[in-house]
Amino acid sequence: MQTDEALARKTQADMIIDRAAQQLRLLVVEAAKALRPFPAFPGAFFTNAVEVSLAGVERPDIGCIVVAEDGELYELEMKIDFGEEFGDLVDPVQARDETLRKLDALHPRDYVVLAYNALTQLTELIIERPDHQGAQTPG
């Protein structure tokens, strides 16, 4: 009987986390739509994205996480390939490789933390925009 109750609590907790992840996904998409023009990622030529803090996520297998214009979370990998001959002048645009990999395989628990961090960062950027400064009310 105790095992059944314990499993029922665990199942309920899993459902709560999954529901929170789904709701946060919608909020992040809405915030990304509100942040127009979407900022270019620092140092990138082709990628518009905001870096997401990894605070609260203990995942050594993920690198730079960003939220893109579509409101989805991605791992961003940037490389510069100068080829075999360093003596020749290389076009920096052609040498640059920026790859966004969608984070589909995240556990909902990790997604909740990253999505919350993303939402917080997008909200701060929206509030800092000059066109939003007048909309703030004294607190």
Secondary structure, DSSP 8 states (H G I E B T S, - for coil): -HHHHHHHHHHHHHHHHHHHHHHHHHHHHHHHHHS-S--B-TT-SS-BEEE---TT---TT--EEEEETTS-EEEEEEEE---S-SSS---HHHHEEEEEEE--S--HHHHHHHHHHHHHHHHHHHHHSHHHHTT----
